[in-house]
Amino acid sequence: MGKKLRTYLTIFVSALSMLILFFTFNTTKVAAANYNTGDLLSGFEISDGKASHATGDNVGVTFDWDATNKNLQNGDTWTIELPGTLKVRDPGTEFPLLDDSGNEIGKVTLNSDNTITVLFSNIEGKNDYTGSINIQTGIGVGKDAVVGDNTVTFPTITGDQDDNLNISVSTNNMTKKGTIGKDADGNAIITWQLLVNRNELNWNTINVHDHITDPNIEYVKGSVKVYKASWTSPGYYQKDSKLSTPKDYSINESDDGFDLSINNNGANQMYAILFTTKITDADKATDGTKFKNKATIDWTGSGNGEPGSDSASGSVTGGNNSGNGEGNIKGSVILQKNSASSENTPLQNAVYNLYNDKNEIVQSNLTTDQYGQINVTGLAAGNYYFKEVTPPSGYQQNNNEIHFSITGQTTEPIHVQAKDEPVGVKLGSLAIEKLDSETRDYLQGAEFDIIDENGKVVAHVATDENGSAYAYNLPVGTYTIHETKAPAGYIPGGDIKVTITEDNLTPEIISVENDLEAGGEGDYSVTLQKFDSENGTVGVPGAEYTLYDINGNELTTIATNEDGFLKVENMLPGTYYFVETKAPDGFNLNPQKIWFTINNDGTNLGTLVTSDDPIGSDKEDEDNNNTDEDNNDGDGIIVDPDDNDNDGNNNIDEGEDPLKPEPPYEGKDDDSATYLPQTGAQKGALISVIGLLILTSVIYFKRRKA
């Protein structure tokens, strides 16, 4: 080889080497990371609030996730495998994962292989995402679940976590269940499933009547299918054979439903009846709207059997699944507007503005639909109120503010009501809000008498979960608002007089403040905070505690506020204890006494901390056949459409709150802790070294030959 050729070859190889080195060292991600269940799951709970589920129910589940120091990249996926006690009911269901600003950072999908996948997007450049995925529709009872208590287990970052799922089976003669889906044309529909003669009694003739009364759905003529059915295991049945008309049964259809008659001939036979309704507004299939309907049956007995009748109400809620990063769940509110003179008459075209607690307009010109409803979604945690700006035609404007709170902990819609008086009717209304005098928290459970000028009680009202109460149909005059019952732990407020005039039939909302009851005449105070035992950072409101002295004398009763705090002022030195006397909804009562001592020198106690176990939690447990839900013709196992919708310790923490485990999660302590490697981020160093060696070898052998 000539000297000039060797020179050119050396230059070429060197340039090629530099090019390869550039690309290999700049390859920092060659594959998306695939995370398994326990890699990101920091906690979970069955979160729909039901004490028991029928086998056909949706099971609401909330998954908390933590990707701190995982360096998530676009295209990374996280797969959550469901245990056999749960199953995906609606494969293909998708909803977005949002950050605090409402930007989509991923998509959540329910899959037919009984998994949930999260595909992350628009997430690079930040390594400390945490959040929750709230799934209230699309997951049901799995084939491994049995009647009674079931332990549902998921692996998490800090180890396995359990929750309890209780399964019940109805003994009613008929049950009804609905499932939201789509027809062949993509229309939103509900497939209703009736189980008739569930107890397999020897009836002769069975008559089934189902007529739609819910204004949000329409009966689909020709959709009725009738099957003989039998039980395969508690809570599960199968369709044995399809019946035909008029041979096996007769049916009369109308625009709103059907009347059906089966000649049972005294057989101990159960029947499954399926039919379809169309959802009139497709948006309501996904915004949390609840669809309801009722069916009735009557029968003639066989032999000495007596005739009888029964009914079953069914309901199904439009999907309201959500996912979030940064731990802030967006909430929603539904306002229902009716006539004050005819409570069941919805009012269309009432216009409202929505305000936050700074009196800033959040949304304007919100108008009630034909059902008298306004539905607002995507609301961050905080206090809000509606105020009417334009009444419906023929009605007087109501100036009352309609207050509510979004907690940031659930996607379950808040429901509020409003009413207007007809034009020409000289009747008014009063709106009352109950507040803690210091914290300004809304208080539930206060009761009031509305007393007219003659001393007659014309109305008795109580504040709801939004701290509001309303009295309607009040003639012009002066009224006294007298508090007959204060919220637990509060001193009743004084009487308030208010006047309704022809020029002002709806006075501005009346605020009634309550002071907490005092525990003594001393100079000290004690504070207690109540937590959810399954999530040590979530305060539990509405827990009532009674304070006792060392001799067991009852001093006062007080309830935790929205952040789980209660405070007793004016304490004297001495030894005391708290006992929980009423648990919040969805939690078990904690019977332990919480002792504490106030010294003569007034040593600062800090904050007493305690927790409650959610009903059905793993801590409560420590203390104390294939399914096919397709609506297609033919045989198959169907989930029973039963409707269940009728519907301490002595330690004193010195100001320290319980916290979630903070990363790193591997290792026994901070010194030995390690992180699992990020599987999706790979440096190309090894490839670079190999490439460099190959190039060096080529140059070497070329020079040897020369």
C-alpha positions as CSV (number, residue, x, y, z in Angstrom):
1,M,0.0,0.0,0.0
2,G,1.3,3.4,-0.9
3,K,2.2,6.0,1.7
4,K,-0.4,8.5,0.4
5,L,-3.1,5.8,0.5
6,R,-2.3,4.9,4.1
7,T,-2.5,8.6,5.0
8,Y,-6.0,8.9,3.5
9,L,-7.1,5.7,5.2
10,T,-5.9,7.0,8.6
11,I,-7.8,10.3,8.1
12,F,-10.9,8.4,7.1
13,V,-10.8,6.0,10.0
14,S,-10.1,8.8,12.5
15,A,-13.1,10.8,11.2
16,L,-15.3,7.7,11.4
17,S,-14.2,7.1,14.9
18,M,-15.0,10.6,16.0
19,L,-18.5,10.3,14.4
20,I,-19.2,7.0,16.2
21,L,-18.0,8.4,19.5
22,F,-20.3,11.4,19.1
23,F,-23.4,9.4,18.5
24,T,-22.7,6.7,21.1
25,F,-21.8,9.1,23.9
26,N,-24.9,11.2,23.2
27,T,-27.2,8.2,23.4
28,T,-28.6,8.5,26.9
29,K,-31.9,6.7,26.3
30,V,-32.2,3.7,24.0
31,A,-35.3,2.2,25.4
32,A,-38.4,3.3,27.3
33,A,-38.6,2.1,30.9
34,N,-41.3,-0.4,31.8
35,Y,-42.3,-0.2,35.5
36,N,-44.1,-3.0,37.3
37,T,-46.9,-2.6,39.9
38,G,-44.7,-2.1,43.0
39,D,-42.1,0.1,41.3
40,L,-44.2,3.2,41.5
41,L,-47.2,2.3,43.7
42,S,-47.0,4.0,47.1
43,G,-50.4,3.1,48.4
44,F,-53.9,2.0,47.4
45,E,-57.4,1.8,48.9
46,I,-60.9,0.7,47.9
47,S,-62.3,4.2,47.9
48,D,-66.0,4.1,46.9
49,G,-67.2,4.2,50.5
50,K,-69.4,1.1,50.2
51,A,-69.3,-1.2,53.2
52,S,-70.2,-4.1,51.0
53,H,-70.3,-4.8,47.3
54,A,-72.5,-7.0,45.2
55,T,-70.7,-9.2,42.7
56,G,-72.0,-7.0,39.8
57,D,-70.9,-3.7,41.4
58,N,-68.2,-1.4,40.3
59,V,-65.4,-1.3,42.8
60,G,-63.8,2.1,43.3
61,V,-60.0,2.0,43.7
62,T,-57.5,4.8,44.3
63,F,-53.8,4.2,43.5
64,D,-51.2,6.6,45.0
65,W,-48.0,6.7,43.0
66,D,-44.5,8.1,43.6
67,A,-41.9,8.5,40.9
68,T,-39.5,10.5,43.0
69,N,-35.9,10.3,41.6
70,K,-37.1,7.8,38.9
71,N,-36.3,10.4,36.1
72,L,-39.5,9.6,34.2
73,Q,-39.2,10.0,30.4
74,N,-41.7,10.3,27.6
75,G,-42.8,6.8,26.5
76,D,-42.2,5.2,29.9
77,T,-45.0,2.8,30.9
78,W,-46.3,1.6,34.3
79,T,-48.3,-1.6,34.4
80,I,-50.5,-2.3,37.4
81,E,-51.6,-6.0,37.7
82,L,-54.9,-6.5,39.4
83,P,-55.2,-9.4,41.9
84,G,-57.8,-12.2,41.3
85,T,-60.2,-10.5,43.7
86,L,-60.6,-7.6,41.2
87,K,-61.2,-7.6,37.5
88,V,-61.3,-5.1,34.6
89,R,-65.0,-4.9,33.7
90,D,-64.7,-2.4,30.8
91,P,-61.5,-3.1,28.8
92,G,-60.5,-0.2,26.6
93,T,-61.6,2.5,29.1
94,E,-59.1,5.4,28.9
95,F,-58.7,8.7,30.7
96,P,-55.9,11.3,31.0
97,L,-53.3,11.7,33.8
98,L,-53.1,15.4,34.6
99,D,-50.6,17.6,36.4
100,D,-51.5,20.5,38.8
101,S,-52.0,22.9,35.9
102,G,-54.4,20.5,34.0
103,N,-51.8,19.5,31.5
104,E,-51.9,15.9,30.3
105,I,-48.8,14.0,31.4
106,G,-50.0,10.5,30.6
107,K,-52.9,8.2,29.7
108,V,-54.4,5.5,31.8
109,T,-56.0,2.5,30.1
110,L,-57.9,-0.5,31.5
111,N,-56.9,-3.7,29.7
112,S,-58.6,-7.1,28.9
113,D,-55.6,-8.9,30.5
114,N,-56.7,-7.6,33.9
115,T,-54.0,-4.9,34.0
116,I,-54.0,-1.1,34.0
117,T,-51.3,0.7,32.1
118,V,-50.1,4.3,32.4
119,L,-48.2,5.7,29.3
120,F,-46.3,8.8,30.4
121,S,-45.9,11.8,28.1
122,N,-44.8,15.5,28.4
123,I,-43.1,14.6,31.7
124,E,-39.4,14.9,31.0
125,G,-37.3,17.4,32.9
126,K,-38.8,16.7,36.3
127,N,-38.0,13.7,38.6
128,D,-40.3,14.2,41.6
129,Y,-43.8,13.5,40.3
130,T,-46.3,12.0,42.8
131,G,-50.0,11.7,42.5
132,S,-53.1,9.5,42.5
133,I,-55.2,7.5,40.0
134,N,-58.9,7.4,41.0
135,I,-60.9,4.7,39.2
136,Q,-64.6,4.5,40.2
137,T,-66.0,2.8,37.1
138,G,-64.6,0.0,35.0
139,I,-63.2,-2.3,37.8
140,G,-65.4,-5.0,39.4
141,V,-65.4,-8.0,41.6
142,G,-62.9,-10.7,40.4
143,K,-63.4,-14.5,40.1
144,D,-61.3,-15.2,43.1
145,A,-63.6,-13.2,45.4
146,V,-65.9,-15.1,47.7
147,V,-69.1,-14.1,49.6
148,G,-67.9,-12.3,52.8
149,D,-64.6,-10.6,53.4
150,N,-61.8,-10.8,50.9
151,T,-58.2,-9.5,51.3
152,V,-57.1,-7.4,48.3
153,T,-53.3,-7.2,48.1
154,F,-51.0,-5.0,46.0
155,P,-47.2,-4.7,46.1
156,T,-46.1,-1.2,46.9
157,I,-42.8,0.7,47.2
158,T,-42.6,-0.1,50.9
159,G,-44.0,-3.7,50.8
160,D,-47.4,-5.4,50.3
161,Q,-50.5,-3.5,51.3
162,D,-53.9,-5.0,52.0
163,D,-57.5,-3.7,52.0
164,N,-60.7,-5.5,52.6
165,L,-63.5,-6.2,50.0
166,N,-66.7,-7.4,51.4
167,I,-69.0,-9.3,49.0
168,S,-72.7,-9.7,49.6
169,V,-75.4,-11.6,47.8
170,S,-79.0,-10.4,47.7
171,T,-82.0,-12.6,48.7
172,N,-84.5,-10.4,46.8
173,N,-86.9,-11.9,44.3
174,M,-85.6,-9.5,41.6
175,T,-82.5,-7.4,41.2
176,K,-81.5,-4.9,38.6
177,K,-78.1,-3.6,37.4
178,G,-76.9,-1.3,34.6
179,T,-73.7,-1.2,32.6
180,I,-72.7,1.8,30.5
181,G,-71.3,1.1,27.0
182,K,-71.7,2.0,23.3
183,D,-73.8,0.4,20.5
184,A,-72.6,-0.5,17.0
185,D,-73.1,3.2,15.9
186,G,-71.0,4.5,18.8
187,N,-74.0,5.9,20.8
188,A,-73.8,5.9,24.6
189,I,-76.1,3.3,26.0
190,I,-76.9,1.4,29.2
191,T,-77.5,-2.3,29.1
192,W,-79.9,-3.2,32.0
193,Q,-79.8,-6.7,33.5
194,L,-82.8,-8.0,35.5
195,L,-82.6,-11.3,37.5
196,V,-86.2,-12.5,38.0
197,N,-87.2,-15.2,40.5
198,R,-83.7,-15.2,41.9
199,N,-84.8,-17.6,44.7
200,E,-86.1,-20.1,42.2
201,L,-89.6,-20.4,43.6
202,N,-92.4,-22.4,42.0
203,W,-94.4,-19.6,40.5
204,N,-96.8,-20.0,37.6
205,T,-97.1,-16.7,35.7
206,I,-94.4,-14.0,36.1
207,N,-95.2,-10.5,34.9
208,V,-92.3,-8.0,34.5
209,H,-92.9,-4.2,34.1
210,D,-90.1,-1.8,33.3
211,H,-90.9,1.8,32.2
212,I,-88.2,4.5,32.0
213,T,-88.7,7.6,34.2
214,D,-85.2,9.0,34.2
215,P,-85.2,11.9,31.7
216,N,-81.5,11.2,30.8
217,I,-82.3,7.9,29.1
218,E,-84.6,6.6,26.4
219,Y,-85.9,3.0,26.0
220,V,-84.7,1.2,22.8
221,K,-87.5,-0.8,21.3
222,G,-86.7,-4.3,20.2
223,S,-83.8,-4.6,22.6
224,V,-85.3,-7.0,25.1
225,K,-83.7,-10.5,25.4
226,V,-85.0,-13.2,27.8
227,Y,-82.9,-16.2,29.0
228,K,-83.4,-19.1,31.4
229,A,-80.7,-18.8,34.0
230,S,-79.2,-20.7,36.8
231,W,-76.7,-20.1,39.6
232,T,-73.1,-21.4,39.2
233,S,-71.8,-20.1,42.5
234,P,-72.9,-17.5,45.1
235,G,-73.3,-14.3,43.2
236,Y,-72.7,-15.7,39.7
237,Y,-75.2,-17.0,37.2
238,Q,-75.2,-18.3,33.7
239,K,-77.6,-17.9,30.8
240,D,-78.8,-21.4,29.9
241,S,-81.0,-20.8,26.9
242,K,-82.6,-17.9,25.1
243,L,-86.4,-17.7,25.0
244,S,-88.4,-16.7,22.0
245,T,-91.7,-14.8,21.6
246,P,-94.5,-15.6,21.4
247,K,-93.7,-19.2,22.1
248,D,-92.1,-18.7,25.5
249,Y,-93.2,-15.3,26.6
250,S,-95.3,-12.3,25.4
251,I,-94.3,-8.6,25.4
252,N,-96.0,-5.3,24.9
253,E,-93.6,-2.4,24.2
254,S,-94.3,1.3,24.4
255,D,-92.0,4.4,23.9
256,D,-90.9,4.3,27.5
257,G,-90.6,0.6,28.2
258,F,-92.3,-2.8,28.2
259,D,-94.7,-5.2,30.0
260,L,-93.6,-8.8,29.7
261,S,-95.3,-12.1,30.8
262,I,-93.6,-15.5,31.2
263,N,-95.6,-18.7,31.7
264,N,-93.4,-20.4,34.3
265,N,-95.7,-23.4,34.8
266,G,-94.8,-23.8,38.4
267,A,-91.1,-24.4,37.6
268,N,-88.3,-23.3,40.0
269,Q,-86.8,-21.3,37.2
270,M,-84.8,-18.1,37.3
271,Y,-84.8,-15.7,34.3
272,A,-82.3,-13.1,33.1
273,I,-83.8,-10.2,31.1
274,L,-81.5,-7.8,29.3
275,F,-82.6,-4.6,27.5
276,T,-81.0,-1.3,26.3
277,T,-81.6,2.4,26.9
278,K,-79.9,5.2,25.1
279,I,-78.3,8.1,27.0
280,T,-79.8,11.2,25.6
281,D,-76.7,13.4,26.2
282,A,-73.5,11.4,25.5
283,D,-71.5,13.7,27.7
284,K,-73.4,12.5,30.7
285,A,-71.9,9.0,30.2
286,T,-68.6,10.3,31.5
287,D,-69.3,13.3,33.8
288,G,-70.6,11.4,36.9
289,T,-74.3,11.6,36.2
290,K,-76.3,8.9,38.0
291,F,-78.9,7.1,35.9
292,K,-81.7,5.4,37.8
293,N,-84.7,3.2,37.0
294,K,-87.2,0.9,38.7
295,A,-88.7,-2.4,37.6
296,T,-91.7,-4.3,39.2
297,I,-92.8,-7.9,39.0
298,D,-96.0,-9.8,40.1
299,W,-96.7,-13.5,40.0
300,T,-99.3,-16.1,40.6
301,G,-98.4,-19.0,43.0
302,S,-98.3,-22.7,42.2
303,G,-100.4,-25.2,44.2
304,N,-100.9,-23.5,47.6
305,G,-98.5,-20.7,46.8
306,E,-99.7,-17.2,47.2
307,P,-99.6,-14.5,44.5
308,G,-97.3,-11.6,45.2
309,S,-95.3,-8.6,43.9
310,D,-91.9,-7.1,44.3
311,S,-89.7,-4.3,42.8
312,A,-86.1,-3.5,42.2
313,S,-84.3,-0.2,41.6
314,G,-81.2,-0.1,39.5
315,S,-78.7,2.7,39.1
316,V,-75.4,3.3,37.3
317,T,-73.1,6.3,37.4
318,G,-71.3,7.7,34.4
319,G,-67.5,7.2,34.4
320,N,-65.7,9.8,36.5
321,N,-62.2,8.2,36.6
322,S,-59.3,10.6,37.0
323,G,-55.5,10.6,37.4
324,N,-53.2,13.3,38.6
325,G,-49.6,14.2,39.3
326,E,-48.5,16.4,42.2
327,G,-51.3,15.0,44.4
328,N,-54.2,17.4,43.6
329,I,-57.4,15.7,42.4
330,K,-59.7,17.9,40.4
331,G,-63.3,18.0,41.7
332,S,-66.7,18.8,40.2
333,V,-70.1,20.2,41.2
334,I,-73.6,19.7,40.0
335,L,-76.2,22.4,40.7
336,Q,-79.9,21.3,40.5
337,K,-82.3,24.2,39.9
338,N,-86.0,23.6,40.7
339,S,-89.1,25.7,41.2
340,A,-89.8,26.6,44.9
341,S,-93.5,26.2,44.3
342,S,-93.2,22.8,42.7
343,E,-90.2,21.1,44.0
344,N,-90.1,18.4,41.2
345,T,-90.1,21.0,38.4
346,P,-86.6,21.6,37.0
347,L,-85.9,25.1,35.7
348,Q,-84.1,25.6,32.4
349,N,-82.1,28.8,31.4
350,A,-81.2,30.0,34.8
351,V,-77.9,31.8,34.5
352,Y,-75.2,31.6,37.2
353,N,-71.7,32.8,37.9
354,L,-69.3,30.7,39.8
355,Y,-67.0,32.5,42.3
356,N,-64.1,31.4,44.5
357,D,-63.6,32.4,48.2
358,K,-61.8,35.6,47.0
359,N,-65.1,36.7,45.2
360,E,-63.3,36.2,41.9
361,I,-65.4,34.9,39.0
362,V,-64.2,31.4,38.1
363,Q,-66.7,30.8,35.3
364,S,-69.5,33.0,34.1
365,N,-72.8,32.6,32.3
366,L,-73.3,29.0,33.3
367,T,-76.9,28.1,32.2
368,T,-79.1,25.3,33.5
369,D,-80.0,22.7,30.9
370,Q,-83.4,21.1,30.2
371,Y,-83.1,19.1,33.4
372,G,-82.3,22.2,35.5
373,Q,-78.6,21.2,35.9
374,I,-75.2,22.9,35.7
375,N,-72.2,20.6,35.8
376,V,-68.8,22.1,36.4
377,T,-65.7,19.9,36.3
378,G,-61.9,20.4,36.8
379,L,-62.1,22.5,40.0
380,A,-59.1,22.7,42.2
381,A,-59.4,22.3,46.0
382,G,-61.0,25.3,47.7
383,N,-64.2,27.1,48.6
384,Y,-66.7,28.3,45.9
385,Y,-70.2,29.7,45.6
386,F,-72.8,30.0,42.8
387,K,-74.9,33.2,42.4
388,E,-77.7,33.7,40.0
389,V,-77.4,36.5,37.6
390,T,-80.5,35.9,35.4
391,P,-83.6,33.9,36.5
392,P,-85.6,31.7,34.2
393,S,-88.5,33.2,32.4
394,G,-91.5,33.6,34.8
395,Y,-89.4,33.4,38.0
396,Q,-87.9,35.9,40.4
397,Q,-84.1,36.2,40.8
398,N,-82.7,34.5,44.0
399,N,-79.8,36.4,45.4
400,N,-78.7,33.7,47.8
401,E,-75.2,32.5,47.5
402,I,-74.8,28.7,47.2
403,H,-71.6,27.7,48.9
404,F,-69.7,24.4,48.5
405,S,-66.1,23.1,49.0
406,I,-63.9,21.0,46.8
407,T,-61.6,18.8,48.9
408,G,-59.0,17.8,46.3
409,Q,-59.3,14.2,47.6
410,T,-62.1,12.8,45.4
411,T,-63.7,13.0,42.0
412,E,-67.2,12.4,43.4
413,P,-69.3,15.4,42.3
414,I,-70.6,17.8,45.0
415,H,-74.4,18.2,44.7
416,V,-76.0,21.6,45.5
417,Q,-79.6,22.8,45.1
418,A,-81.2,26.1,44.2
419,K,-84.8,27.3,43.9
420,D,-86.7,30.3,42.5
421,E,-90.1,31.6,43.3
422,P,-92.5,32.3,40.5
423,V,-93.1,36.0,39.4
424,G,-96.1,37.5,41.2
425,V,-95.8,35.2,44.2
426,K,-94.8,37.3,47.3
427,L,-92.9,34.5,48.9
428,G,-89.2,34.6,49.8
429,S,-86.4,32.4,51.1
430,L,-83.6,32.5,53.6
431,A,-80.1,31.1,53.2
432,I,-78.0,30.3,56.2
433,E,-74.3,29.3,56.4
434,K,-72.7,28.0,59.6
435,L,-69.0,28.8,60.3
436,D,-66.3,28.2,62.9
437,S,-65.7,31.6,64.3
438,E,-61.9,31.2,64.2
439,T,-61.1,28.9,61.2
440,R,-64.1,30.0,59.1
441,D,-64.6,26.3,58.2
442,Y,-68.1,25.3,57.1
443,L,-69.9,23.3,59.8
444,Q,-72.4,20.5,59.2
445,G,-75.2,19.4,61.5
446,A,-76.4,22.8,62.9
447,E,-80.2,22.9,63.3
448,F,-82.4,26.0,63.2
449,D,-86.0,27.0,63.8
450,I,-87.4,29.8,61.6
451,I,-89.9,31.7,63.7
452,D,-92.3,34.2,62.4
453,E,-93.5,37.4,64.2
454,N,-96.3,35.6,66.0
455,G,-93.8,33.1,67.6
456,K,-94.8,30.3,65.2
457,V,-92.1,27.9,63.9
458,V,-92.6,28.0,60.2
459,A,-89.6,25.9,59.2
460,H,-86.9,23.7,60.7
461,V,-83.7,23.3,58.7
462,A,-80.2,21.8,59.2
463,T,-76.9,22.6,57.6
464,D,-75.6,20.1,55.0
465,E,-72.0,19.1,54.3
466,N,-71.4,22.5,52.7
467,G,-72.5,24.2,56.0
468,S,-75.6,25.6,54.3
469,A,-79.3,25.5,55.0
470,Y,-82.2,27.0,53.1
471,A,-85.9,27.8,54.0
472,Y,-88.3,28.5,51.1
473,N,-91.9,29.8,50.6
474,L,-91.7,32.4,53.4
475,P,-94.2,35.3,53.2
476,V,-93.1,38.9,53.6
477,G,-92.3,39.6,57.2
478,T,-89.7,39.5,60.0
479,Y,-88.3,36.2,61.2
480,T,-86.1,35.0,64.0
481,I,-83.4,32.4,63.2
482,H,-83.0,30.3,66.4
483,E,-80.3,27.7,66.6
484,T,-81.8,24.6,68.3
485,K,-78.7,22.4,68.0
486,A,-75.1,23.3,67.4
487,P,-72.5,21.1,65.7
488,A,-70.7,18.7,68.0
489,G,-68.3,20.5,70.2
490,Y,-69.6,24.0,69.5
491,I,-71.6,26.5,71.5
492,P,-75.0,27.5,70.0
493,G,-75.1,30.9,68.3
494,G,-77.5,33.7,69.3
495,D,-80.8,34.5,67.7
496,I,-80.7,36.5,64.5
497,K,-83.5,38.6,63.1
498,V,-84.0,39.1,59.4
499,T,-86.7,40.7,57.3
500,I,-88.1,39.6,53.9
501,T,-89.6,42.5,52.0
502,E,-91.4,42.8,48.6
503,D,-88.3,44.5,47.3
504,N,-85.9,41.9,48.8
505,L,-87.5,38.5,48.8
506,T,-84.1,36.7,49.0
507,P,-81.8,38.5,51.5
508,E,-78.1,37.9,51.3
509,I,-76.8,34.7,52.9
510,I,-76.8,34.9,56.7
511,S,-73.6,33.8,58.4
512,V,-74.0,32.2,61.8
513,E,-70.7,31.7,63.7
514,N,-70.0,29.2,66.5
515,D,-67.3,29.2,69.1
516,L,-65.7,25.9,70.2
517,E,-66.7,24.8,73.7
518,A,-64.1,25.4,76.3
519,G,-62.5,22.7,78.5
520,G,-61.9,24.8,81.6
521,E,-60.7,28.2,83.0
522,G,-57.0,27.8,82.7
523,D,-54.4,29.4,80.5
524,Y,-53.3,26.4,78.4
525,S,-54.6,24.5,75.4
526,V,-54.3,21.1,73.7
527,T,-54.4,20.3,70.0
528,L,-55.1,16.9,68.5
529,Q,-54.9,15.8,64.8
530,K,-56.7,12.8,63.4
531,F,-55.2,10.9,60.4
532,D,-56.3,8.2,58.1
533,S,-54.2,5.2,59.2
534,E,-53.8,4.1,55.5
535,N,-52.4,7.5,54.5
536,G,-50.5,9.3,57.2
537,T,-50.7,12.7,55.5
538,V,-54.5,13.0,55.1
539,G,-56.4,14.6,58.0
540,V,-59.8,13.1,58.8
541,P,-62.6,15.6,59.5
542,G,-65.8,14.9,61.4
543,A,-64.3,12.7,64.2
544,E,-65.9,13.5,67.5
545,Y,-63.9,13.3,70.7
546,T,-64.9,13.6,74.3
547,L,-62.3,15.1,76.8
548,Y,-62.2,13.6,80.3
549,D,-60.2,14.5,83.4
550,I,-58.1,11.9,85.3
551,N,-61.2,10.8,87.3
552,G,-63.3,10.1,84.2
553,N,-65.4,13.2,84.4
554,E,-66.7,14.4,81.0
555,L,-65.5,17.9,80.2
556,T,-66.4,18.6,76.6
557,T,-67.1,17.0,73.2
558,I,-65.5,18.4,70.0
559,A,-65.1,17.4,66.4
560,T,-62.1,17.6,64.1
561,N,-62.2,20.2,61.3
562,E,-61.6,19.7,57.6
563,D,-57.9,19.2,58.2
564,G,-58.4,16.7,61.0
565,F,-57.6,19.2,63.8
566,L,-59.4,19.9,67.1
567,K,-58.3,22.3,69.8
568,V,-59.5,22.8,73.4
569,E,-58.7,26.1,75.0
570,N,-58.6,27.3,78.6
571,M,-57.1,24.1,80.1
572,L,-55.9,23.8,83.7
573,P,-52.7,21.9,84.6
574,G,-53.5,18.2,85.2
575,T,-53.9,14.8,83.5
576,Y,-56.6,14.2,80.9
577,Y,-57.5,11.8,78.1
578,F,-59.5,11.9,74.8
579,V,-61.8,9.1,73.7
580,E,-63.3,9.0,70.2
581,T,-67.1,8.9,70.6
582,K,-68.1,9.1,67.0
583,A,-66.1,8.0,64.0
584,P,-66.3,9.8,60.7
585,D,-68.2,8.2,57.8
586,G,-66.2,5.4,56.3
587,F,-64.0,4.8,59.4
588,N,-63.9,2.5,62.4
589,L,-64.2,3.9,65.9
590,N,-60.8,4.0,67.6
591,P,-61.4,3.0,71.2
592,Q,-58.0,3.8,72.7
593,K,-57.7,6.5,75.3
594,I,-55.2,9.3,74.4
595,W,-53.6,10.4,77.7
596,F,-51.7,13.7,78.1
597,T,-50.5,15.8,81.0
598,I,-50.3,19.6,81.3
599,N,-47.6,20.5,83.8
600,N,-47.8,23.4,86.2
601,D,-45.1,25.2,84.2
602,G,-47.2,24.9,81.1
603,T,-44.7,22.8,79.1
604,N,-45.7,22.9,75.5
605,L,-47.4,19.6,74.5
606,G,-47.0,20.0,70.8
607,T,-49.8,18.2,68.8
608,L,-51.3,14.9,69.9
609,V,-51.6,12.6,67.0
610,T,-54.0,9.7,66.4
611,S,-55.5,7.8,63.5
612,D,-58.6,5.9,62.4
613,D,-58.7,2.8,60.3
614,P,-60.9,3.0,57.2
615,I,-63.7,0.5,57.2
616,G,-62.4,-2.7,55.5
617,S,-58.7,-1.7,55.8
618,D,-55.9,-4.2,56.4
619,K,-55.5,-2.7,59.9
620,E,-59.1,-3.5,60.7
621,D,-58.4,-7.1,59.7
622,E,-55.4,-7.2,62.0
623,D,-57.6,-6.0,64.8
624,N,-60.4,-7.9,64.9
625,N,-65.5,-19.5,38.7
626,N,-64.8,-17.4,35.7
627,T,-67.1,-14.4,35.0
628,D,-68.2,-13.0,31.7
629,E,-70.2,-9.8,31.7
630,D,-70.6,-9.5,28.0
631,N,-74.1,-8.5,26.8
632,N,-74.0,-10.7,23.7
633,D,-76.4,-13.4,22.9
634,G,-75.6,-17.0,23.8
635,D,-74.3,-18.8,26.9
636,G,-71.9,-17.3,29.4
637,I,-71.4,-16.5,33.0
638,I,-72.8,-13.2,34.1
639,V,-72.1,-11.4,37.3
640,D,-75.2,-11.2,39.5
641,P,-76.7,-7.7,38.9
642,D,-77.7,-7.2,42.5
643,D,-77.8,-3.5,43.3
644,N,-76.1,-2.4,46.5
645,D,-76.7,1.3,45.8
646,N,-79.5,1.8,48.3
647,D,-77.6,4.0,48.1
648,G,-54.3,5.7,71.1
649,N,-51.8,5.2,72.4
650,N,-50.2,7.2,75.3
651,N,-47.5,8.8,73.2
652,I,-47.3,12.5,72.8
653,D,-45.5,13.7,69.6
654,E,-43.6,16.9,70.1
655,G,-45.2,18.7,67.1
656,E,-44.2,15.9,64.7
657,D,-46.7,14.8,62.1
658,P,-46.8,11.3,60.6
659,L,-45.4,11.3,57.1
660,K,-45.4,9.1,54.1
661,P,-42.1,7.1,53.7
662,E,-39.8,9.3,51.8
663,P,-37.4,8.0,49.2
664,P,-34.9,6.3,49.1
665,Y,-37.0,3.2,49.7
666,E,-34.3,0.6,49.4
667,G,-32.2,-0.3,52.4
668,K,-32.8,-0.2,56.2
669,D,-31.8,3.3,56.9
670,D,-30.7,6.5,55.2
671,D,-27.0,5.4,55.2
672,S,-27.6,2.1,53.6
673,A,-30.4,3.2,51.4
674,T,-30.0,2.6,47.7
675,Y,-32.1,3.3,44.6
676,L,-33.1,0.8,41.9
677,P,-31.5,1.7,38.6
678,Q,-33.5,3.6,36.0
679,T,-34.0,0.9,33.4
680,G,-35.0,3.2,30.6
681,A,-31.9,5.5,30.7
682,Q,-28.8,3.8,29.3
683,K,-25.5,5.3,28.5
684,G,-23.8,4.2,25.4
685,A,-20.3,4.0,27.0
686,L,-19.9,0.2,26.4
687,I,-20.9,0.6,22.8
688,S,-18.4,3.4,22.4
689,V,-15.6,1.4,23.9
690,I,-16.3,-1.5,21.6
691,G,-16.4,0.7,18.6
692,L,-13.1,2.4,19.5
693,L,-11.4,-1.0,19.9
694,I,-12.7,-2.2,16.5
695,L,-11.4,1.0,14.8
696,T,-8.0,0.7,16.6
697,S,-7.7,-2.9,15.4
698,V,-8.5,-1.9,11.8
699,I,-5.9,0.8,11.8
700,Y,-3.3,-1.5,13.4
701,F,-3.7,-4.4,10.9
702,K,-3.8,-2.0,8.0
703,R,-0.5,-0.5,9.1
704,R,1.0,-4.1,9.6
705,K,0.0,-5.0,6.0
706,A,1.6,-1.9,4.8
